[in-house]
Structures are given as structure tokens and as C-alpha cells.
């Protein structure tokens, strides 16, 4: 390969740019969050000629690396995802002169918008300031000559998300009840591979294709042989998006809950995307602003909403599984509880998801948050009392995640929630039994 | 007899193992507990054998077993014994034993729980940050140098109580220490500690839900400490019950839940064969082998000061005393800087008595002693200097620097890890340049190791040495004490040995210092010439961990634990006095010390003062924030913009108003917007009622409605302000949500932080009283940043509440509001200019006390502005200089918050102003400041300025703040001297 030096270019503010030449030669690393979604998402970048690589490392050194280079009072997701990136660069597995890092930037009022700057500071501390950092955002921040987010790319990314949501949703509902252990997991993997294959061949992005794929996926999942298990506790997981999805961030929460004989419901990512688009519309409603911007947002919103509709259609039509709530429904639920203007982080959506889960038969909830997460003081912990007031079935435990927060304490608190959940389940079953007995008698 | 079944319930908590055996009638036929010192399997084995013998069980007896408790989780899982969560078990027991219970309060070793049993069953456990409880009382007892049971005895003789931060053990500690040093009575402190525990439990766990009806007290602390039960009774206005077997409820419940038969021998076998998975994160050992350790030892043994005979020595001597937070150290040196006497005492609560003893001992050893100089440093500096008439008092950092120079004249970095605090500083041009102190939260440090060692039944030396050759030091992270406690629990569960834990703790202490306090990422940050000191470094494990982490050899003197006192002695020597004023043998004989506690009426702070009288004439007052009670003079705060701002904001009053009253909380973002909203509502014809300026009483009014115990203090305060408005009889309260703040056109965006932006939402659903008595809580989303749309949009939202409003009126009100805000801003800026000018005329240093607008709140800033004024400096705020920056150079963060943009600009403005310094106030738990502090520091340090940060929370201890300020002033002065010279 060419040993030719790559010229480093900086913009006026002194930011190292990701150039067209780099696009050809650099590997772009990005941190893990939701494994199914991100594996597919990786293909979207590669489809556009980037050499993107999703980091799957899980070593405990990741947190240590994060703590070493990132301000320790920063939120845990920053410490982990930045730690994972730097840990990878330092691992020796990549040519330090041919690697770039990619991270999302929301542009909201939460600290998360600053991750990218923290990453640059951390790289500087680690003596890696020549590694370019790419911001993935929809607000037009930080442009790079070698990296562009285009509308078709956004649509493909949305496709990746919807596929991820579907696989996750069906997997979570099938797995606890499968007759042949491992069958569901296998199916998820085979579809994951199939979709990745399709995408490398430039298929599976069109709305038509997505619809078709979703139908096929649903049909396949419908074939999984299930057995009735009445002792399974239904648990919903909500929270700050990173610790909610990333097993690295939540000490393998999903796995733990599964081992405790639970069915886990992780609300999908699509609603979060719709939420972020809708925020822009709400902002204009609340404070006034550009009509064109509102129009564009509405269009994008409609696109996603359409996709959500066919998502639910596929599940409803081909399977007996429960369909997740639509964005519009979730939004309606939270009306009067948490204002639509509350948009930083997960904003009102977090509260809404808890309400929805209780409604949908998942009254046992783990509300995950990084220790000291600002938006969660409001929409997570701040709202639990109200939710319980509205529906006393709600059995919510708020769990803090942090580099120093030990698993034993977290699991002990979750165990308490599960004990209550189990007790309620037994009560419920008894009620049903009594009812059916009554029916027998009257019959 | 044979058909009798035995149900064994085992409860393994953080410190003890408890066991109950029930018969068929749920009667307790056996109960016992023992401290397990983290040897879970061994202790369990002992207990089981004990049961077997006591109840004469054999393989044929019908036994069942079930486990509970956080430390029992691991062994139960791996031996496949049934396990029940302890709160759940408690409830099972209560249902049977006390079915009429409404509420249970259970305190354990490290957990606190409240169980609401009726009207909506709800179980609450303390969050991971709110540690404390049993372990906390242990720590406090340690601090007072008494036994835990003595705390109860002491508390029953108390006369007064002090306010002690009730959140986290570490905070409380930093409240208590200064009280001790000021001479407060142990009895009063003991009771205050118990009240702190009580408050902590109630605020942390009740979260607005009322505790009443039949209340049950369970767990160790509530069983053994009757005064603690009294505290709960009084605070909650109830008469709680301490039931029989209050220690054993968890074990009892667990026994009740046991189901499957398993014979006792099988149980014992399983426990004997128990091997935990040994699956924990670990790091490389501290030493490869003995040889490596010997070399290490040899290298450090060369940094040595001789100790010679004091008896009969008749040449001049110099006395240095370090009255530290947990210890008192004294050193006498001769002209050759040899040591002639040392004393190291743990500060059992009264430094004055201890120093008196020390002096007596010195005079006894050498009756003809010649002392030519004496100096004192540390928290107790003032009181000791005053009591015994020492010549000189110096700030701790200087003392440590003096001592470090003795061993390494060209020292570049000094780090001192003491019992309570970590102090480190850089030396630049032979002056202290950059000071790092640990924040109240991450204390831990030496006393943490100490407490840990004793809880496991070791002395600290033994304990630390255990780790030297540990094979797999546990990775415990770099967090505060409370977290470490639980991390250790986790490691134990995973099968780490005591050796591994000991080594892991030593490494954690080091990591804490390096990454939390200093924020270093490599050795280059600290320079090459490093002197380490403080008692903690006398442990070779800690020292080694430090060298490994930094990969550099450092210097540790044999007197590492005495460096403060040694430095003070050196300073005393440098005074070159003919004779010390120190109290002599005769004077000491008649020495008298009286203590009186009173509340200062000098201002609204109402400090709790401890008045010490020595020999009936010299008075020393502790607990004061300003010099008023001491000098009887009013502090000259003519050059204090904090005071000006507060007075100005208080002066905004509206007319009576024909359309009714509207209440506005004087908190968070509403602080700076008082002019805006007062004008707005007045113009609309309303009378604006503002809540009072924050006070402790006001805070306590709303304390029990706070849902998140880790949110910042300024946000917690809002609850009190809302209750205050309700108490004032206001029916309509206006507290809008604001994603965006004023657009000052100086940053990429103009957000509020998430907490400020949406706190009204928390208030709305958590303050129950807002739903009563036709009170209306008006919290629309308003966009003050979009002036163009403001009137129209706000009109739409207010119409709902006030249908009579017209758009025209709202437009007029909007105009008035923006105008009033502008005028306020102008006034503040003009006053800022005046202060700067006057300070320059008088040659005073100007300090930009930078924070948020609501840091002007005296309860939030704890009177730090008064403290600064007493150092004769002028104080301005960030917003008085921010606008003076014409073109802001690019910064390395996303500049998207209005308040924070001002910080960057203020830092940028003063970067080349010789007479200006910046001190940043940071509220504990402020997430955004994790970003701003680094950037502000960066801007300043790049330009050769010193960055000083003060973390504030509920705590009222200004001791650490004083050290920071004094060190800053000293460093600036030294720099100037260097400059001129």
C-alpha cells in the first residue's frame, strides 16, 4: 500500500478536517450502542464508500481509558463511548495515521452535543490530535469535505433503524417463550446477515423493499414454535438512549433480566427519531419560526410515520406478537404530564414510554440513567411519582449507571422490583383462575 | 419431634451475617448474628455448624434454607440456594409479625429503606449516592474517637444541634470536622449526626410521601441507638415502635420464604465447597516479588531526616504544629533542621486539649527548653494560634511546600494525601502556581483506608501491607467513598481476597487523586520532580501504586506524615525571632478554655458561632463566615457586585395591581429574570409576589418533595420557594419552562441547561400542594429568545388562564419587560465598571467570581463573597465583563448555553489583566460544568493565569474555600514579586 503521507487540512477555526483523500484511505471507527441497529447501520456508511467499522469491544479497560481522558464528572455514556474509541485507536489494531472517529451530535441543550469536543480534547490528551473526528448530525454542524450526509443516506439510515427495531421487537417477544432454545437468536442473526447482504448489493432501501422485508421477517418469526409460560415477568426498559441500549453501559441489563426469567420490552429507536424531528416542529409552534423549516420537518416526519405504520402492519398481519405503540399514541399519553416543549435528551418521550409500557402490560420498568444525567432528573426520576399516581400498577425502579456504580447494588434494586412484579403476577394469575372457576360454576 | 421442620433464614448484609431458625409455628427457635469481616463463606460455615450443634440437627432433620441480603447474593447464586431480596423478605416478616404496620424504616450497614405498607404499597431504597447510614455512623464515631454506642450516650446529653449536610457521609464529615476544630461540644455533634441520618433518610427516601400511622423501626442502628429513634419520632411527629427481633426481620422473612427441603449436611457441604467464580476485573500486582520490593524500599529509605534527643538540649528550637482535619502533628527542629521531637495524635474532637498536652509533654521532657519560633498550619490554625499565642500561622500549602523543598529544592509538584483531603500543587518559578484540592465529594483518601481497615479488623498498616504482594488487585474505579464501599462489596461477591481488595483500594486512592482531583492523564502533567507526602503515602502499597500509575520515581520522606508540621517548623525558623511568644510552662499551668455557642445576629446568614475564651481574656470565634463578629466592624463590601446584584434584584417591586396576585419563585433562571417578569406582570396589572431570599428554613419547607436526590442544590431549592409562595397565600404561581434563554448573540446557541429549562415540570408533578385549594401553577413554554414572536406566543398561552387579556396589552407588557431587563443589565454593568475603577484606584485585586446568575443567592454561595471581601479584594461577576470581549477567539467546546458563554468570555477578558483573577463557582452535581470548568481552566492557563474552582453544595464548610483563596492570593503575590524582582 502507499506509504504516501496524507495531508492534514484544518478549517479556519483550526478543526482537523476529514478530507476526500481520507475517505479513500481511512477506516472510520464508531462506538457501539444498539447491536442489531448499528450492525445494519454500518452497511449504510459502507454503501456510500466509507470504510466504517463498528466497535464491538467490551473489555473493562474501555471505562478506564474513558476515565483517564475524559472529565470524570461527564456523563457515563461519554466516558464509555469516547473510551471505546480511544481504546480502539490505542489497541494497535489500526494504523493510527489511517483512522478517523465518528460520533453523533444532536445539537440539543443536553451535554451530549458536546461529546465531540470532549473527544477532541481527549485525543489531544492522549497525543492523538491527528486523528480526525467526524460529527454525524442533522443540524448542519461541522462540515467535512470528505463526509456528507445526504437525504438518500438519511433514508437508508432510517431503514437500518426500522429493521433494527423490528428484529429487536420480535426477538424480545419470542425468545422467552421459544420451545427450542436459541432458535430466535439464530433467526435474528440470519436476518441481520441477509439485510447486510442486500444492502451491500444496494438493495433493501426502497420503501417497497423495506415493506417486503418486514413482511418476510414477521412471517419468519411467526414460525418460531412457542410454549406458554405464565411465570415470565414482563419488564420494560427505558432511559437515556445509550445506557438503555448499550450492554456496555448497563452492565448487560437485558441479559440479566432474561436470566431472571423476564420478557424484556425495549421501546424502539424509531420513536426517538420521530421525537427529534417533531421537536423542531413543536419549537416553531411554541416560539414561532420559519415555515419552510416546519414544512421540511413535517415531510420527514410523514416519511417515518409511514414506515412505522407498515412496521405495525407486518407484525399485526403475520404474527400474534404485540405491536409497539405509535409515536402519535405515545405523545397523546403524556399530554398534561410533561410538556411537549421538553425536548432535551429523551425529554417527554421518556415519561411517555413509561406510561405506554404500563398501559401495554409491562408495568415493571427499569428506568436507566447515567449517574447525574440532567434530563433524567426531570423526565425520569422526576416523573415516577406522577406515573404511579396515575396508574398504581406501575412498578418502576430507577437505576443509576456509572463507572463506579457496582453491579451488585444495581441488581439488588432490580431484584426488589422483580419480587414485586412476580408477586403481582401471581395475584393476577390467581384472579384469572378464580374468574374461570366462577365461569365454570355459572356454566 | 422428628416431624418438626427447621426453616433457616440467612441474611448477609454488608457487615453482619444474621440467622433465624423457625419452627412449624413460625416461632423463632434460634437467632444469632456475627460480623463477617467479608469472609462470607467462612462465617456462614461457622454459623451453620453452630445451628447444627445448638439445635442438634442431623442429616435426617427436616431443614429448609433461604438467603437474603446483598452480600449473600453471590454465594446463594453459586450454591443454588433460594434467594430473596431483603426488602421483600422484610415485608413477609412484617405481614406476619406486625400486620397493622403502615410504614417501616429500616437502616442497615450501608442501606436505608422505607417501606410503605398501606395505601399503595411502595418500597424505597437509597440510591447509590446516598450511602451513609450504619457505616456512616461508624465513620462519624471514628471521627469523634468514640465507640458507636457512646454516640447514643453523648447525644442524650446534647444541648444544641448543628446543621450537618444530610446527603452523603462524606459531606457530613466535612461539616463536622470544622465544628470539632472550632471547639464545638462532642455531645452536640453526636446528636447532630443522628439528626443528619434521620434527615437523610426522610428526604432521600420519602420523596414527598408522608410517613405516619404505625411506624416500625428495624435494623442495627435503630435497634442500638435509642436517640436515633427519638430523632425520627421528633422529626416525623410520631411514636415509632421498635419490635422484638428488630435485627432479624430480613432473616425471619427469608426463613418464611424457604420452601424446599435440604438436609443440613448438604447445606454445609455446599458452603464448604463453595468457590466463587473469581470473575472480577483486576490489574497487575504491585510487586512482582520480594526482591523488587526490597529495591523499592531501599530507594525510599534514603530520604531521611534524623531524629535526635530532646532531653537536655539547650540550643534554640522551633515548633511547628499541623492541626489537621483528623490528626494533630507537632514537630520541634533544631538549627540543623534535625528533628528533636514529634507527636502524631488523632484529632479526637478537641484540638486545644491535645496541643496543651503536647506542650506539657515537651516542657516535661526538657524543662530548660529554648523555643525561638513557633508556627501553626491546618484547619485548626486560627484557634491554636490564638489559644497558645504562637508566632505565626500559615496556609497549609505553604507549609507543605517548605517541607518538600527540604528534600528536593527543585521540586515541581507536591501531592499530599491526608486523612480527609488531597492537596496538590504545581511549583512554577519557585512559587505555588496551581492548586488542586479534592472536592467535598471525592474525599475518601486516607481516612477511607483507615475506616475500611478497621471494619475488617485490621490496623491500617497491616491492611495496606496485605496488598503488597496481592496477585490480582481488584479494579475498584476512581470514585467517592460511598461508591468504593459498594464496589468492594461487588468484588467480595466475585471472590476477591482481602489481599486483592487491599491492593485495589490503594490503587483507587491513587487514581482518585490523579484523575478526579488533579485530572492528569500522564506524568508530563505533573513534571518530573515530585514529592509525595501525607500519612497515606507511608503505606508502601499506595506509594507503589502511585509510581506505577505515573511511571515515575517520586520522593517520599521518612517523615511523610509530618510534612505539614515540619514545614511549619521550618517557617518558624525562618522568622528569625529572638524569642517566641508561645505560652511557657507557667502560663500553661493556668490555661483555661471556655466554650459558648451562640447564633450571630450580624446579618441574615445567622451563623452558628462557637465562642472560645482562653484564660478568660483572649477570644476566638469559630463558625463565622465574615469578620463581623470578630472585629465588630461591618465588612466593607462596597466593592462587592454580588451584594449589589442581590440588593438590586430585591428592590424590584410591583404595584398593588387590580387583576390579582401572581407569584414568582426567586430561584434558578427566574433570578436574573426578576426585572423582566416583574415588569411584564405589573404592566398587565398584576401584583407580583416574589418568594423570599433563600434561607435554610425555606429550603427545609420544600425538602420532602424533591424526587431526585442527586440534582444540583440550586434546583432543590426551588421546592422551598414554591412552598414559600403558597405560604404567602398566592393562588397563581408563574414559573415558565424555558428551553432557551436570552439570545445574547454571543454563542452558537442560547439554551438553558436541561435542569433549569424544565424544572417547572418537576415542580408541577411533585409538589402536591399545587393541586390543592384552587392553586394554579402556570408553567407554559415561553421563548424569550424570540423577541419578535414573544408577545403573540405568550398571549396565546396566557389566554387560557386569563381570558380577559388582550394581545395589545401583552404586547405593551412585552415591551416593558424587555426594557426592564435591558435596564437591569445596564445597571449591573455600570456598577461593575465603578467597582473596577475604584479597585484600581485603591490598588485592590479584582476577582471575577464567575458562576450563574443564581449563585448570587446567599444560601447557594454560602457567603463566599463576604469571605472574599474580608481578604480586601473587589468582587465582580462574569456578566460585567463578558460583553467587553469584542471578538471571542474560537473555543474548544460547543458554546450553546447562554449563562456558560459568559464564563468563557469573562475568562477571555481577564486573561491579560494583571489585577484580575477568576474564581469559578460550581454547584455540585452540575453536569454542564464538567464541560465549562475544563474550558475556562484552559483559557486561563494558556494565558499564564491561575484557575481556581470552588465547588459548592449544601455544605457550609468554608475551610477548604479559605485555603483555596489564601493560596490563590499568595500565588498571585509571589508572581508579582517575581515580576518586579
Interface residues (C-beta under 8 A of the other chain):
Chain A: X13 X14 X60 X63 X64 X67 X68 X69 X71 X72 X73 X74 X75 X105 X107 X108 X109 X110 X111 X113 X114 X116 X117 X118 X120 X121 X125 X126 X141 X283 X286 X287 X288 X289 X337 X338 X339 X340 X341 X342 X343 X344 X345 X371 X372 X373 X374 X375 X376 X377 X378 X379 X381 X382 X383 X384 X385 X386 X388 X392 X398 X400 X402 X403 X404 X405 X406 X407 X408 X409 X410 X411 X412 X413 X415 X416 X418 X419 X420
Chain B: X70 X73 X74 X84 X85 X86 X87 X88 X120 X121 X122 X123 X125 X127 X128 X129 X207 X208 X209 X281 X475 X476 X477 X478 X479 X480 X483 X484 X486 X487 X489 X490 X493 X511 X515 X516 X519 X521 X522 X707 X708 X710 X711 X715 X737 X739 X740 X749 X751 X752 X753 X754 X755 X757 X758 X759 X761 X762 X765 X766 X779 X781 X782 X783 X785 X786 X788 X789 X792 X793 X890 X892 X893 X894 X896 X897 X925 X927 X928 X929 X930 X931 X933 X934
